Amino acid sequence: MGHLKDVGMTYFQHMRHAIYVSILLLTAAACCLIHSVVPFVFKKTASTIITHLSDNVISRQIQRK
């Protein structure tokens, strides 16, 4: 369980965070798919979600240092 130690989380914290990220990625993918068919909806939703996830990962990395 070296990865859990590396990221500074317990098993359940890591699981909860991974599920959260998965749900957001699935949401972004669904928005992209819908946007491909109906271009005037979800124009920025996927990129906003991805930016949020990126900021979240970067802030977690900074906190661990």
N, CA, C, O and CB atoms as a CASP TS submission, in Angstrom:
PFRMAT TS
TARGET T0000
AUTHOR 0000-0000-0000
METHOD Language model
MODEL 1
PARENT N/A
ATOM      1  N   MET     1       0.818  -1.196   0.000  1.00  0.00           N
ATOM      2  CA  MET     1       0.000   0.000   0.000  1.00  0.00           C
ATOM      3  C   MET     1       0.867   1.267   0.000  1.00  0.00           C
ATOM      4  O   MET     1       0.522   2.270   0.625  1.00  0.00           O
ATOM      5  CB  MET     1      -0.933  -0.006   1.208  1.00  0.00           C
ATOM      6  N   GLY     2       1.981   1.201  -0.703  1.00  0.00           N
ATOM      7  CA  GLY     2       2.886   2.346  -0.788  1.00  0.00           C
ATOM      8  C   GLY     2       2.238   3.566  -1.411  1.00  0.00           C
ATOM      9  O   GLY     2       2.542   4.694  -1.026  1.00  0.00           O
ATOM     10  N   HIS     3       1.349   3.354  -2.369  1.00  0.00           N
ATOM     11  CA  HIS     3       0.693   4.486  -3.037  1.00  0.00           C
ATOM     12  C   HIS     3      -0.122   5.306  -2.044  1.00  0.00           C
ATOM     13  O   HIS     3      -0.103   6.536  -2.088  1.00  0.00           O
ATOM     14  CB  HIS     3      -0.212   3.989  -4.178  1.00  0.00           C
ATOM     15  N   LEU     4      -0.833   4.633  -1.155  1.00  0.00           N
ATOM     16  CA  LEU     4      -1.634   5.351  -0.166  1.00  0.00           C
ATOM     17  C   LEU     4      -0.756   6.209   0.732  1.00  0.00           C
ATOM     18  O   LEU     4      -1.120   7.333   1.076  1.00  0.00           O
ATOM     19  CB  LEU     4      -2.445   4.371   0.678  1.00  0.00           C
ATOM     20  N   LYS     5       0.387   5.681   1.106  1.00  0.00           N
ATOM     21  CA  LYS     5       1.326   6.440   1.923  1.00  0.00           C
ATOM     22  C   LYS     5       1.872   7.623   1.130  1.00  0.00           C
ATOM     23  O   LYS     5       2.024   8.721   1.664  1.00  0.00           O
ATOM     24  CB  LYS     5       2.479   5.538   2.411  1.00  0.00           C
ATOM     25  N   ASP     6       2.163   7.391  -0.141  1.00  0.00           N
ATOM     26  CA  ASP     6       2.691   8.455  -0.999  1.00  0.00           C
ATOM     27  C   ASP     6       1.710   9.618  -1.129  1.00  0.00           C
ATOM     28  O   ASP     6       2.117  10.780  -1.122  1.00  0.00           O
ATOM     29  CB  ASP     6       3.021   7.900  -2.384  1.00  0.00           C
ATOM     30  N   VAL     7       0.430   9.310  -1.245  1.00  0.00           N
ATOM     31  CA  VAL     7      -0.578  10.365  -1.412  1.00  0.00           C
ATOM     32  C   VAL     7      -1.139  10.860  -0.088  1.00  0.00           C
ATOM     33  O   VAL     7      -1.930  11.804  -0.070  1.00  0.00           O
ATOM     34  CB  VAL     7      -1.710   9.864  -2.277  1.00  0.00           C
ATOM     35  N   GLY     8      -0.744  10.241   1.018  1.00  0.00           N
ATOM     36  CA  GLY     8      -1.149  10.690   2.347  1.00  0.00           C
ATOM     37  C   GLY     8      -2.630  10.499   2.633  1.00  0.00           C
ATOM     38  O   GLY     8      -3.271  11.353   3.246  1.00  0.00           O
ATOM     39  N   MET     9      -3.165   9.371   2.183  1.00  0.00           N
ATOM     40  CA  MET     9      -4.585   9.091   2.403  1.00  0.00           C
ATOM     41  C   MET     9      -4.758   7.706   2.996  1.00  0.00           C
ATOM     42  O   MET     9      -3.915   6.823   2.835  1.00  0.00           O
ATOM     43  CB  MET     9      -5.379   9.212   1.089  1.00  0.00           C
ATOM     44  N   THR    10      -5.888   7.542   3.694  1.00  0.00           N
ATOM     45  CA  THR    10      -6.262   6.208   4.124  1.00  0.00           C
ATOM     46  C   THR    10      -6.912   5.497   2.931  1.00  0.00           C
ATOM     47  O   THR    10      -7.175   6.115   1.899  1.00  0.00           O
ATOM     48  CB  THR    10      -7.228   6.258   5.365  1.00  0.00           C
ATOM     49  N   TYR    11      -7.162   4.226   3.082  1.00  0.00           N
ATOM     50  CA  TYR    11      -7.790   3.451   2.013  1.00  0.00           C
ATOM     51  C   TYR    11      -9.129   4.058   1.612  1.00  0.00           C
ATOM     52  O   TYR    11      -9.410   4.223   0.425  1.00  0.00           O
ATOM     53  CB  TYR    11      -7.982   1.995   2.449  1.00  0.00           C
ATOM     54  N   PHE    12      -9.959   4.392   2.606  1.00  0.00           N
ATOM     55  CA  PHE    12     -11.296   4.895   2.305  1.00  0.00           C
ATOM     56  C   PHE    12     -11.273   6.335   1.795  1.00  0.00           C
ATOM     57  O   PHE    12     -12.109   6.702   0.968  1.00  0.00           O
ATOM     58  CB  PHE    12     -12.171   4.803   3.538  1.00  0.00           C
ATOM     59  N   GLN    13     -10.349   7.148   2.263  1.00  0.00           N
ATOM     60  CA  GLN    13     -10.201   8.495   1.704  1.00  0.00           C
ATOM     61  C   GLN    13      -9.825   8.407   0.224  1.00  0.00           C
ATOM     62  O   GLN    13     -10.379   9.116  -0.617  1.00  0.00           O
ATOM     63  CB  GLN    13      -9.129   9.302   2.490  1.00  0.00           C
ATOM     64  N   HIS    14      -8.880   7.529  -0.073  1.00  0.00           N
ATOM     65  CA  HIS    14      -8.445   7.348  -1.452  1.00  0.00           C
ATOM     66  C   HIS    14      -9.587   6.831  -2.314  1.00  0.00           C
ATOM     67  O   HIS    14      -9.779   7.302  -3.436  1.00  0.00           O
ATOM     68  CB  HIS    14      -7.257   6.388  -1.517  1.00  0.00           C
ATOM     69  N   MET    15     -10.343   5.872  -1.806  1.00  0.00           N
ATOM     70  CA  MET    15     -11.466   5.319  -2.552  1.00  0.00           C
ATOM     71  C   MET    15     -12.510   6.403  -2.830  1.00  0.00           C
ATOM     72  O   MET    15     -13.006   6.514  -3.951  1.00  0.00           O
ATOM     73  CB  MET    15     -12.101   4.147  -1.780  1.00  0.00           C
ATOM     74  N   ARG    16     -12.841   7.193  -1.823  1.00  0.00           N
ATOM     75  CA  ARG    16     -13.820   8.263  -1.990  1.00  0.00           C
ATOM     76  C   ARG    16     -13.341   9.280  -3.023  1.00  0.00           C
ATOM     77  O   ARG    16     -14.124   9.724  -3.863  1.00  0.00           O
ATOM     78  CB  ARG    16     -14.090   8.957  -0.648  1.00  0.00           C
ATOM     79  N   HIS    17     -12.071   9.648  -2.967  1.00  0.00           N
ATOM     80  CA  HIS    17     -11.534  10.610  -3.925  1.00  0.00           C
ATOM     81  C   HIS    17     -11.515  10.027  -5.345  1.00  0.00           C
ATOM     82  O   HIS    17     -11.849  10.727  -6.301  1.00  0.00           O
ATOM     83  CB  HIS    17     -10.118  11.039  -3.509  1.00  0.00           C
ATOM     84  N   ALA    18     -11.136   8.774  -5.486  1.00  0.00           N
ATOM     85  CA  ALA    18     -11.102   8.127  -6.802  1.00  0.00           C
ATOM     86  C   ALA    18     -12.508   8.022  -7.398  1.00  0.00           C
ATOM     87  O   ALA    18     -12.686   8.203  -8.603  1.00  0.00           O
ATOM     88  CB  ALA    18     -10.466   6.727  -6.696  1.00  0.00           C
ATOM     89  N   ILE    19     -13.492   7.733  -6.571  1.00  0.00           N
ATOM     90  CA  ILE    19     -14.880   7.673  -7.045  1.00  0.00           C
ATOM     91  C   ILE    19     -15.340   9.064  -7.480  1.00  0.00           C
ATOM     92  O   ILE    19     -16.007   9.208  -8.505  1.00  0.00           O
ATOM     93  CB  ILE    19     -15.820   7.112  -5.937  1.00  0.00           C
ATOM     94  N   TYR    20     -14.986  10.074  -6.709  1.00  0.00           N
ATOM     95  CA  TYR    20     -15.320  11.468  -7.040  1.00  0.00           C
ATOM     96  C   TYR    20     -14.729  11.857  -8.401  1.00  0.00           C
ATOM     97  O   TYR    20     -15.421  12.424  -9.247  1.00  0.00           O
ATOM     98  CB  TYR    20     -14.799  12.428  -5.936  1.00  0.00           C
ATOM     99  N   VAL    21     -13.456  11.549  -8.598  1.00  0.00           N
ATOM    100  CA  VAL    21     -12.801  11.856  -9.869  1.00  0.00           C
ATOM    101  C   VAL    21     -13.458  11.081 -11.007  1.00  0.00           C
ATOM    102  O   VAL    21     -13.682  11.633 -12.084  1.00  0.00           O
ATOM    103  CB  VAL    21     -11.296  11.529  -9.797  1.00  0.00           C
ATOM    104  N   SER    22     -13.767   9.813 -10.778  1.00  0.00           N
ATOM    105  CA  SER    22     -14.415   8.989 -11.802  1.00  0.00           C
ATOM    106  C   SER    22     -15.759   9.560 -12.220  1.00  0.00           C
ATOM    107  O   SER    22     -16.073   9.619 -13.409  1.00  0.00           O
ATOM    108  CB  SER    22     -14.597   7.567 -11.296  1.00  0.00           C
ATOM    109  N   ILE    23     -16.552   9.980 -11.244  1.00  0.00           N
ATOM    110  CA  ILE    23     -17.868  10.548 -11.550  1.00  0.00           C
ATOM    111  C   ILE    23     -17.724  11.830 -12.361  1.00  0.00           C
ATOM    112  O   ILE    23     -18.464  12.052 -13.319  1.00  0.00           O
ATOM    113  CB  ILE    23     -18.654  10.825 -10.253  1.00  0.00           C
ATOM    114  N   LEU    24     -16.768  12.672 -11.974  1.00  0.00           N
ATOM    115  CA  LEU    24     -16.567  13.904 -12.730  1.00  0.00           C
ATOM    116  C   LEU    24     -16.093  13.620 -14.154  1.00  0.00           C
ATOM    117  O   LEU    24     -16.534  14.279 -15.095  1.00  0.00           O
ATOM    118  CB  LEU    24     -15.563  14.798 -12.017  1.00  0.00           C
ATOM    119  N   LEU    25     -15.206  12.655 -14.315  1.00  0.00           N
ATOM    120  CA  LEU    25     -14.734  12.315 -15.656  1.00  0.00           C
ATOM    121  C   LEU    25     -15.851  11.723 -16.507  1.00  0.00           C
ATOM    122  O   LEU    25     -15.954  12.033 -17.693  1.00  0.00           O
ATOM    123  CB  LEU    25     -13.566  11.335 -15.575  1.00  0.00           C
ATOM    124  N   LEU    26     -16.679  10.884 -15.919  1.00  0.00           N
ATOM    125  CA  LEU    26     -17.828  10.339 -16.651  1.00  0.00           C
ATOM    126  C   LEU    26     -18.800  11.449 -17.046  1.00  0.00           C
ATOM    127  O   LEU    26     -19.356  11.435 -18.145  1.00  0.00           O
ATOM    128  CB  LEU    26     -18.555   9.279 -15.799  1.00  0.00           C
ATOM    129  N   THR    27     -18.999  12.400 -16.152  1.00  0.00           N
ATOM    130  CA  THR    27     -19.861  13.539 -16.460  1.00  0.00           C
ATOM    131  C   THR    27     -19.291  14.358 -17.613  1.00  0.00           C
ATOM    132  O   THR    27     -20.019  14.744 -18.527  1.00  0.00           O
ATOM    133  CB  THR    27     -20.041  14.426 -15.220  1.00  0.00           C
ATOM    134  N   ALA    28     -17.975  14.623 -17.566  1.00  0.00           N
ATOM    135  CA  ALA    28     -17.328  15.374 -18.643  1.00  0.00           C
ATOM    136  C   ALA    28     -17.444  14.626 -19.966  1.00  0.00           C
ATOM    137  O   ALA    28     -17.698  15.235 -21.005  1.00  0.00           O
ATOM    138  CB  ALA    28     -15.848  15.634 -18.309  1.00  0.00           C
ATOM    139  N   ALA    29     -17.259  13.315 -19.932  1.00  0.00           N
ATOM    140  CA  ALA    29     -17.365  12.510 -21.152  1.00  0.00           C
ATOM    141  C   ALA    29     -18.787  12.561 -21.706  1.00  0.00           C
ATOM    142  O   ALA    29     -18.971  12.694 -22.916  1.00  0.00           O
ATOM    143  CB  ALA    29     -16.952  11.048 -20.875  1.00  0.00           C
ATOM    144  N   ALA    30     -19.782  12.457 -20.849  1.00  0.00           N
ATOM    145  CA  ALA    30     -21.171  12.518 -21.291  1.00  0.00           C
ATOM    146  C   ALA    30     -21.483  13.887 -21.899  1.00  0.00           C
ATOM    147  O   ALA    30     -22.172  13.976 -22.914  1.00  0.00           O
ATOM    148  CB  ALA    30     -22.123  12.224 -20.115  1.00  0.00           C
ATOM    149  N   CYS    31     -20.978  14.942 -21.282  1.00  0.00           N
ATOM    150  CA  CYS    31     -21.192  16.285 -21.816  1.00  0.00           C
ATOM    151  C   CYS    31     -20.543  16.437 -23.186  1.00  0.00           C
ATOM    152  O   CYS    31     -21.123  17.054 -24.079  1.00  0.00           O
ATOM    153  CB  CYS    31     -20.640  17.339 -20.851  1.00  0.00           C
ATOM    154  N   CYS    32     -19.353  15.886 -23.361  1.00  0.00           N
ATOM    155  CA  CYS    32     -18.682  15.928 -24.671  1.00  0.00           C
ATOM    156  C   CYS    32     -19.491  15.181 -25.719  1.00  0.00           C
ATOM    157  O   CYS    32     -19.651  15.652 -26.845  1.00  0.00           O
ATOM    158  CB  CYS    32     -17.268  15.329 -24.577  1.00  0.00           C
ATOM    159  N   LEU    33     -19.992  14.034 -25.348  1.00  0.00           N
ATOM    160  CA  LEU    33     -20.781  13.235 -26.281  1.00  0.00           C
ATOM    161  C   LEU    33     -22.053  13.979 -26.703  1.00  0.00           C
ATOM    162  O   LEU    33     -22.391  14.030 -27.886  1.00  0.00           O
ATOM    163  CB  LEU    33     -21.142  11.881 -25.647  1.00  0.00           C
ATOM    164  N   ILE    34     -22.744  14.547 -25.729  1.00  0.00           N
ATOM    165  CA  ILE    34     -23.954  15.312 -26.037  1.00  0.00           C
ATOM    166  C   ILE    34     -23.602  16.538 -26.874  1.00  0.00           C
ATOM    167  O   ILE    34     -24.300  16.860 -27.836  1.00  0.00           O
ATOM    168  CB  ILE    34     -24.677  15.737 -24.737  1.00  0.00           C
ATOM    169  N   HIS    35     -22.520  17.221 -26.509  1.00  0.00           N
ATOM    170  CA  HIS    35     -22.081  18.403 -27.246  1.00  0.00           C
ATOM    171  C   HIS    35     -21.745  18.070 -28.707  1.00  0.00           C
ATOM    172  O   HIS    35     -21.954  18.897 -29.596  1.00  0.00           O
ATOM    173  CB  HIS    35     -20.863  19.025 -26.558  1.00  0.00           C
ATOM    174  N   SER    36     -21.233  16.877 -28.951  1.00  0.00           N
ATOM    175  CA  SER    36     -20.894  16.501 -30.324  1.00  0.00           C
ATOM    176  C   SER    36     -22.137  16.416 -31.207  1.00  0.00           C
ATOM    177  O   SER    36     -22.063  16.662 -32.411  1.00  0.00           O
ATOM    178  CB  SER    36     -20.154  15.165 -30.338  1.00  0.00           C
ATOM    179  N   VAL    37     -23.273  16.070 -30.613  1.00  0.00           N
ATOM    180  CA  VAL    37     -24.524  15.943 -31.357  1.00  0.00           C
ATOM    181  C   VAL    37     -25.297  17.270 -31.363  1.00  0.00           C
ATOM    182  O   VAL    37     -25.901  17.648 -32.367  1.00  0.00           O
ATOM    183  CB  VAL    37     -25.392  14.823 -30.754  1.00  0.00           C
ATOM    184  N   VAL    38     -25.262  17.955 -30.233  1.00  0.00           N
ATOM    185  CA  VAL    38     -25.985  19.220 -30.074  1.00  0.00           C
ATOM    186  C   VAL    38     -24.964  20.288 -29.657  1.00  0.00           C
ATOM    187  O   VAL    38     -24.804  20.556 -28.466  1.00  0.00           O
ATOM    188  CB  VAL    38     -27.157  19.090 -29.005  1.00  0.00           C
ATOM    189  N   PRO    39     -24.279  20.894 -30.624  1.00  0.00           N
ATOM    190  CA  PRO    39     -23.134  21.762 -30.323  1.00  0.00           C
ATOM    191  C   PRO    39     -23.421  22.997 -29.482  1.00  0.00           C
ATOM    192  O   PRO    39     -22.487  23.592 -28.945  1.00  0.00           O
ATOM    193  CB  PRO    39     -22.536  22.199 -31.575  1.00  0.00           C
ATOM    194  N   PHE    40     -24.670  23.399 -29.350  1.00  0.00           N
ATOM    195  CA  PHE    40     -24.962  24.610 -28.589  1.00  0.00           C
ATOM    196  C   PHE    40     -25.222  24.341 -27.104  1.00  0.00           C
ATOM    197  O   PHE    40     -25.539  25.271 -26.361  1.00  0.00           O
ATOM    198  CB  PHE    40     -26.155  25.307 -29.188  1.00  0.00           C
ATOM    199  N   VAL    41     -25.096  23.098 -26.664  1.00  0.00           N
ATOM    200  CA  VAL    41     -25.213  22.794 -25.227  1.00  0.00           C
ATOM    201  C   VAL    41     -23.864  22.291 -24.705  1.00  0.00           C
ATOM    202  O   VAL    41     -23.057  21.747 -25.459  1.00  0.00           O
ATOM    203  CB  VAL    41     -26.336  21.728 -24.966  1.00  0.00           C
ATOM    204  N   PHE    42     -23.642  22.475 -23.440  1.00  0.00           N
ATOM    205  CA  PHE    42     -22.408  22.030 -22.760  1.00  0.00           C
ATOM    206  C   PHE    42     -21.155  22.530 -23.470  1.00  0.00           C
ATOM    207  O   PHE    42     -20.204  21.773 -23.666  1.00  0.00           O
ATOM    208  CB  PHE    42     -22.371  20.499 -22.674  1.00  0.00           C
ATOM    209  N   LYS    43     -21.156  23.813 -23.858  1.00  0.00           N
ATOM    210  CA  LYS    43     -20.031  24.365 -24.613  1.00  0.00           C
ATOM    211  C   LYS    43     -18.731  24.390 -23.808  1.00  0.00           C
ATOM    212  O   LYS    43     -17.653  24.196 -24.369  1.00  0.00           O
ATOM    213  CB  LYS    43     -20.365  25.765 -25.075  1.00  0.00           C
ATOM    214  N   LYS    44     -18.823  24.622 -22.524  1.00  0.00           N
ATOM    215  CA  LYS    44     -17.612  24.727 -21.700  1.00  0.00           C
ATOM    216  C   LYS    44     -17.601  23.764 -20.520  1.00  0.00           C
ATOM    217  O   LYS    44     -16.662  23.773 -19.723  1.00  0.00           O
ATOM    218  CB  LYS    44     -17.465  26.136 -21.190  1.00  0.00           C
ATOM    219  N   THR    45     -18.619  22.945 -20.401  1.00  0.00           N
ATOM    220  CA  THR    45     -18.772  22.104 -19.214  1.00  0.00           C
ATOM    221  C   THR    45     -17.613  21.140 -19.037  1.00  0.00           C
ATOM    222  O   THR    45     -17.045  21.065 -17.947  1.00  0.00           O
ATOM    223  CB  THR    45     -20.066  21.331 -19.291  1.00  0.00           C
ATOM    224  N   ALA    46     -17.245  20.403 -20.071  1.00  0.00           N
ATOM    225  CA  ALA    46     -16.175  19.415 -19.951  1.00  0.00           C
ATOM    226  C   ALA    46     -14.847  20.083 -19.607  1.00  0.00           C
ATOM    227  O   ALA    46     -14.108  19.598 -18.750  1.00  0.00           O
ATOM    228  CB  ALA    46     -16.041  18.614 -21.250  1.00  0.00           C
ATOM    229  N   SER    47     -14.543  21.194 -20.275  1.00  0.00           N
ATOM    230  CA  SER    47     -13.272  21.865 -19.986  1.00  0.00           C
ATOM    231  C   SER    47     -13.260  22.447 -18.572  1.00  0.00           C
ATOM    232  O   SER    47     -12.214  22.480 -17.924  1.00  0.00           O
ATOM    233  CB  SER    47     -13.011  22.978 -21.013  1.00  0.00           C
ATOM    234  N   THR    48     -14.406  22.901 -18.097  1.00  0.00           N
ATOM    235  CA  THR    48     -14.491  23.398 -16.720  1.00  0.00           C
ATOM    236  C   THR    48     -14.247  22.276 -15.719  1.00  0.00           C
ATOM    237  O   THR    48     -13.539  22.469 -14.730  1.00  0.00           O
ATOM    238  CB  THR    48     -15.862  24.042 -16.464  1.00  0.00           C
ATOM    239  N   ILE    49     -14.824  21.114 -15.968  1.00  0.00           N
ATOM    240  CA  ILE    49     -14.628  19.958 -15.086  1.00  0.00           C
ATOM    241  C   ILE    49     -13.160  19.540 -15.097  1.00  0.00           C
ATOM    242  O   ILE    49     -12.581  19.275 -14.043  1.00  0.00           O
ATOM    243  CB  ILE    49     -15.533  18.772 -15.521  1.00  0.00           C
ATOM    244  N   ILE    50     -12.561  19.480 -16.273  1.00  0.00           N
ATOM    245  CA  ILE    50     -11.160  19.063 -16.381  1.00  0.00           C
ATOM    246  C   ILE    50     -10.249  20.062 -15.679  1.00  0.00           C
ATOM    247  O   ILE    50      -9.302  19.662 -15.001  1.00  0.00           O
ATOM    248  CB  ILE    50     -10.749  18.917 -17.858  1.00  0.00           C
ATOM    249  N   THR    51     -10.523  21.360 -15.832  1.00  0.00           N
ATOM    250  CA  THR    51      -9.740  22.383 -15.130  1.00  0.00           C
ATOM    251  C   THR    51      -9.870  22.217 -13.623  1.00  0.00           C
ATOM    252  O   THR    51      -8.882  22.306 -12.895  1.00  0.00           O
ATOM    253  CB  THR    51     -10.191  23.795 -15.550  1.00  0.00           C
ATOM    254  N   HIS    52     -11.091  21.975 -13.156  1.00  0.00           N
ATOM    255  CA  HIS    52     -11.326  21.753 -11.722  1.00  0.00           C
ATOM    256  C   HIS    52     -10.508  20.558 -11.220  1.00  0.00           C
ATOM    257  O   HIS    52      -9.861  20.639 -10.175  1.00  0.00           O
ATOM    258  CB  HIS    52     -12.835  21.521 -11.447  1.00  0.00           C
ATOM    259  N   LEU    53     -10.540  19.457 -11.965  1.00  0.00           N
ATOM    260  CA  LEU    53      -9.790  18.264 -11.560  1.00  0.00           C
ATOM    261  C   LEU    53      -8.292  18.535 -11.559  1.00  0.00           C
ATOM    262  O   LEU    53      -7.584  18.105 -10.648  1.00  0.00           O
ATOM    263  CB  LEU    53     -10.108  17.086 -12.490  1.00  0.00           C
ATOM    264  N   SER    54      -7.812  19.234 -12.557  1.00  0.00           N
ATOM    265  CA  SER    54      -6.390  19.562 -12.626  1.00  0.00           C
ATOM    266  C   SER    54      -5.977  20.420 -11.435  1.00  0.00           C
ATOM    267  O   SER    54      -4.960  20.151 -10.796  1.00  0.00           O
ATOM    268  CB  SER    54      -6.069  20.287 -13.940  1.00  0.00           C
ATOM    269  N   ASP    55      -6.764  21.449 -11.138  1.00  0.00           N
ATOM    270  CA  ASP    55      -6.474  22.307  -9.985  1.00  0.00           C
ATOM    271  C   ASP    55      -6.499  21.507  -8.690  1.00  0.00           C
ATOM    272  O   ASP    55      -5.674  21.729  -7.803  1.00  0.00           O
ATOM    273  CB  ASP    55      -7.482  23.463  -9.907  1.00  0.00           C
ATOM    274  N   ASN    56      -7.438  20.580  -8.580  1.00  0.00           N
ATOM    275  CA  ASN    56      -7.562  19.740  -7.395  1.00  0.00           C
ATOM    276  C   ASN    56      -6.311  18.880  -7.209  1.00  0.00           C
ATOM    277  O   ASN    56      -5.777  18.787  -6.103  1.00  0.00           O
ATOM    278  CB  ASN    56      -8.811  18.850  -7.497  1.00  0.00           C
ATOM    279  N   VAL    57      -5.850  18.258  -8.286  1.00  0.00           N
ATOM    280  CA  VAL    57      -4.659  17.401  -8.207  1.00  0.00           C
ATOM    281  C   VAL    57      -3.431  18.230  -7.860  1.00  0.00           C
ATOM    282  O   VAL    57      -2.627  17.826  -7.021  1.00  0.00           O
ATOM    283  CB  VAL    57      -4.435  16.649  -9.539  1.00  0.00           C
ATOM    284  N   ILE    58      -3.282  19.382  -8.497  1.00  0.00           N
ATOM    285  CA  ILE    58      -2.116  20.238  -8.227  1.00  0.00           C
ATOM    286  C   ILE    58      -2.132  20.715  -6.782  1.00  0.00           C
ATOM    287  O   ILE    58      -1.088  20.704  -6.130  1.00  0.00           O
ATOM    288  CB  ILE    58      -2.092  21.451  -9.186  1.00  0.00           C
ATOM    289  N   SER    59      -3.291  21.136  -6.259  1.00  0.00           N
ATOM    290  CA  SER    59      -3.350  21.602  -4.869  1.00  0.00           C
ATOM    291  C   SER    59      -3.034  20.469  -3.895  1.00  0.00           C
ATOM    292  O   SER    59      -2.415  20.707  -2.858  1.00  0.00           O
ATOM    293  CB  SER    59      -4.736  22.189  -4.560  1.00  0.00           C
ATOM    294  N   ARG    60      -3.450  19.241  -4.212  1.00  0.00           N
ATOM    295  CA  ARG    60      -3.122  18.107  -3.347  1.00  0.00           C
ATOM    296  C   ARG    60      -1.612  17.842  -3.352  1.00  0.00           C
ATOM    297  O   ARG    60      -1.031  17.509  -2.319  1.00  0.00           O
ATOM    298  CB  ARG    60      -3.889  16.844  -3.800  1.00  0.00           C
ATOM    299  N   GLN    61      -0.990  17.993  -4.514  1.00  0.00           N
ATOM    300  CA  GLN    61       0.462  17.786  -4.607  1.00  0.00           C
ATOM    301  C   GLN    61       1.207  18.835  -3.791  1.00  0.00           C
ATOM    302  O   GLN    61       2.192  18.520  -3.123  1.00  0.00           O
ATOM    303  CB  GLN    61       0.926  17.833  -6.077  1.00  0.00           C
ATOM    304  N   ILE    62       0.746  20.064  -3.844  1.00  0.00           N
ATOM    305  CA  ILE    62       1.394  21.150  -3.090  1.00  0.00           C
ATOM    306  C   ILE    62       1.229  20.914  -1.590  1.00  0.00           C
ATOM    307  O   ILE    62       2.162  21.148  -0.822  1.00  0.00           O
ATOM    308  CB  ILE    62       0.799  22.533  -3.487  1.00  0.00           C
ATOM    309  N   GLN    63       0.049  20.453  -1.165  1.00  0.00           N
ATOM    310  CA  GLN    63      -0.201  20.199   0.255  1.00  0.00           C
ATOM    311  C   GLN    63       0.717  19.123   0.810  1.00  0.00           C
ATOM    312  O   GLN    63       1.090  19.168   1.982  1.00  0.00           O
ATOM    313  CB  GLN    63      -1.647  19.796   0.469  1.00  0.00           C
ATOM    314  N   ARG    64       1.085  18.149  -0.028  1.00  0.00           N
ATOM    315  CA  ARG    64       1.913  17.040   0.447  1.00  0.00           C
ATOM    316  C   ARG    64       3.371  17.419   0.621  1.00  0.00           C
ATOM    317  O   ARG    64       4.117  16.717   1.302  1.00  0.00           O
ATOM    318  CB  ARG    64       1.812  15.886  -0.503  1.00  0.00           C
ATOM    319  N   LYS    65       3.783  18.517   0.015  1.00  0.00           N
ATOM    320  CA  LYS    65       5.207  18.918   0.089  1.00  0.00           C
ATOM    321  C   LYS    65       5.522  19.644   1.361  1.00  0.00           C
ATOM    322  O   LYS    65       6.666  20.044   1.576  1.00  0.00           O
ATOM    323  CB  LYS    65       5.581  19.794  -1.086  1.00  0.00           C
TER
END
